[in-house]
Amino acid sequence: MKYNLKHKTIYTYVNEVHNYQSILCLQPRNSEKQKCTNFKIEIEPAPSKIYSRTDYFGNIQHYFSLHESHKSLKVVVSSEIEVLNNLVQPLNPITCEEARQKFRNDLELKIQVLQYQLPSQFISWDEEIVAFAETCLIPNVSLFEAVLDLIKKIFTEFQFKSGATNVNTPLKTVLKERKGVCQDFSHLAIASLRSVGIPARYVSGYIETLPPKGKVKLEGSDASHAWISVYIPEMGWCEFDPTNNMIPQQRHIVTAYGRDFADVSPMKGIIFSSGDHKVKVEVDVIPVV
């Protein structure tokens, strides 16, 4: 499947910003699952230079700074994406307990996945999250099937509600109130897995949304998305989408991998100014016929 991808972010400030520095994590990854071509960044006001680098997790980041006063900032990122047909790999029937033993005893594997088993900036757990996890991640159940049960539980028991949470909402609150967005559901799934010794990482990207039957897809109606990746011995990293209760395939586009949202924030920066600001984000994932 081929897509034209466009991500537009507009900041408007009450007072002038005199100095701004930003890091973008918006370039889709190239891998055996997808190809990104014709990637382009347009920024207004235009910086003198945009620097690119590959971070610790293999994601491509871009850095720029603005030293002229401005009251608005527009960043438009566009690219062409081809999501390839994923080969169906043999299912490893290894159980949750067998997998945990392997993560403990296989030193080479333990070194590889340890950072995805530990707490991180937005992911920690308590007894309530452990209890939640243990309803699905049962020791003698196949790990792959147990993860499917976990994402189904989140999908069926939690309400997707935009604005109900923010990036700093504790997982304890998400678990109690049973509502949130894809970022919350991914963090909760990852915390659940890590709490019982299973390595899991955060995936940021996009998903093609489909309009209601008989309706035209509106410009800017798509959105950034998040899901999870779980390490299953002999299968490697396997992706699951708890927000939609599905295994990501050709409608999902990967931008970055990390321990949690903090590692893959699409756009973060430092401003020298005062007063409030507003942000508007528009995303288009348009299939190429």
N, C-alpha and C positions, 0 to 999 in steps of 0.2 A: 504494500500500500504506500502511495506517495502523497505527501502533504506540502502545502505552502504554509509555513508557520510565521506568525507575526505577533509580537508581544510589545505593547505600548504602555509606558508608565509616564504619567504627568504629575509633577509636584507643583503646587502653587503655594506661595508663602505670603503671610500677612505683611511681614517686613522684608526688606532686601537681605539676601544672603550674600556675604562678602567673600566667603571662601568655602569651598566644598570639595570633599574627597570621597570617592566612592569605589567600591569593589562590586562588580557584576558577576553573577554565576548563572548565565542565561544561554550559554552555547550548548546545544544538544551534543551528547557524546557520540563518537564513532565507535562502533563495536561490531561483533559478528551478528548482532540483532538489528542494527540500524546504521544508516549512512546519512551524514549531514553535509550538505554542500551549499555554496553561495551564501555563507553566513555573513551578515552585515550589521553594523551598529551605527545608528544615526543619533547624535546628541545635539540638543539646542538648549543653551548656547554651546557652541562647539569648543571642546577642549583643544589645546595645542597638540596633544598626543594621547593615544590610548595604548596602554601596555597590556600584553597578555602573558599569562603564565599557567603552568599546570600545577595544581595543588597536590598535597600529600595523598589525596584519595583518587587522583587521576582526572579530576574535573578541570575544565578550562575556565579560568577567571580572567576578567579584564579590569584594569584599574585606570581611572582618570581623575584629574583635579581641575577645578575651575577657580580662577583668581579674580574674575570680574564680577561686579555686583549684578544680581539677577533676582527676579521675583517669581520666576517659573523655570522649571526644568523638564525637558521632554527627552525620554530615552526610548528609541524604537529599535527593536532587534528583529531581524527577519532571516529566514533560512529555508532551504528545501530539504525535506526529510523523506527518506525511504525506509519504511519499517519492513524488514524481511520476514519471510515465513519462518517461524521458529520450528526447528526440528524437535519432534517429540522424543524425549529421552526416556530410557527405561526407568520405571519407578523403583526406587530402593525401598523395600519394606521395613527398613531399620526402625525400631521402636524409639520412643522418646528416651527411655532409660538407656538403651544401647547406644544411642547417639551421645548422650551426656557422658557415658563412660569413655567413649572414643575421644571426646573433646578433652577429657581429663588425662587420659593415658597416652595419646598420640602427641608427643612433644612438638613435632613439626606443625601439626594441625593446630595445636593449642596456641602456638606463637602467632599463627596466621589469623586466628579468629578472636583472640582474647579481647581486643579493643571493642569488639561488638558484643561482648558479654557483660561489660562493666557499665555502671551508671555514667551518664554524660550530662551535658548542661541542662537539657530539657527532659531527660529520662531518668527517673529513679522509681523505687517501688517500696511498698510497705506490706504489711500482712494482708490487707484487703486486696491489693493487686495480685499477690501470690495466690490467694484463695480464688480469685477470679480466673487466673491462669490455669490453676489445677483442675477446674471443671472441664477443660478441653485437653490440656497437655498431659494426658494420663500415661503413666510409665510404660504400660504394655501395649499401647496403641501406636500404630505407624505414625512416625513424625509428620510425614506429608499429610496424612489424613487428619491428624490432630491440628495442624495449622489451618487446614480448610475448615475444621469445626470452630476454631477460634475466630476466623474472619467472619464466618456465618453468624456467630454469636454477637459480634460487634454490629454487624449489619442489621440484625433483627431486633436487638435490644436497645440500640441507640438511635436517636433522632438526629438527622443532618439538619442543623440550624445555623445559618450564617449569622454572625454577630453575637452568638451566645457565648463565645470564648474569644480570647486573644492569645498571642504567642506565649504570654506569661501565665496563663491559666494552669494551675497545678493539675496533674493527672488525677489526683485524689478527688478534685472537684468534678472533673469530666466523668469519672466513674460513678460518683454519687448522683449527679444530675442527669446522666444518661443522654447528653446531647453535645454537639460540637461539629467540627468540620473535618475534612480529610486529614489535616495535619494532626488533630487530636486523636483521631482513630488510629492513625499510623503510629503515633507515639505510644498509645495505649497497647497496641498489639506488640510493639517492640519491647516495651517494659514487661509485658506478660511473658514473652519468650525468654528474655534475659533473666527474669526473676527465677526461672527454673533451669538455667544453665544453657539455654539454646542461643547461639549467636544470631543476631538480626540487625539489619541496617536500614537506614531511611533512604527512600528514593524520591527525588523531586523530578517533575516533568510536566507533561500535559496529557490530556485525554480528549479525543474528539467527541464532542457532545452532539447528539442527534436531536433535531427539532421535533415537536409533536407532529403526528401524522397529518399531512395536508398543509403544514405550515412551512414558511421559508425560514431558513436559518438566518438569524440576525447577525449583523457585523458586530464583532467584539463580544459575542455571547459565550465564547469558550472561557476557560480559566486555567490557571496553574493547578496542578494536582500533586498528590503525594500518595505513596503506597510503600510497601515493605519488601525486603529481600531477606530470605532465611537460608542459612547454610545447612544443607542436608548432605551428609557424607555420601560420597560416590556420585552424587548428582550436582554438587556445587551450589552456587547461589540461585535460589528459585524465588520468583517474585509472586506476590499475592496482593490483591487490592481489597482491604477491609471495607472501604466506603461503598464499593459496588458488589462485594461478595463474588469476586471473579479472579481468575488468573490472567494477568495482563498479556495481551497479544498485540494485534496490529493496530489497535486504536490508542495504545499507550506510547508516548514518546519520552525517553529518558534524557534528562538534563544532567543530573548529578547524583552521586552516592555519598553518604556520610553517616556519622553516628546518630545524628538527629538534625532537626531543622537548622540549628546554629551553624553547622558545617556547610550548608548549601543554600543559605538565604539568597534569593534571586538578586537583591539589590540592598546593600547596606553602606552607610557612610557616616561622615562627620560634617556637620555644618557649623559655620560661625555666623550666628544671627540670634534673633530673639523673636518671640511671638509664635503663633500657631501655624500649622500648615495643613493642606489637604492633599490627598493622593488619589489618583484615578488610574485603574489598570484595565486595559482591554486586551483580550487574547483572541486570535483567530487561528483555528486549525482547519484549513480548507483542503479537502481531498482533491487531488489532481486526477482528472478523468483521462 
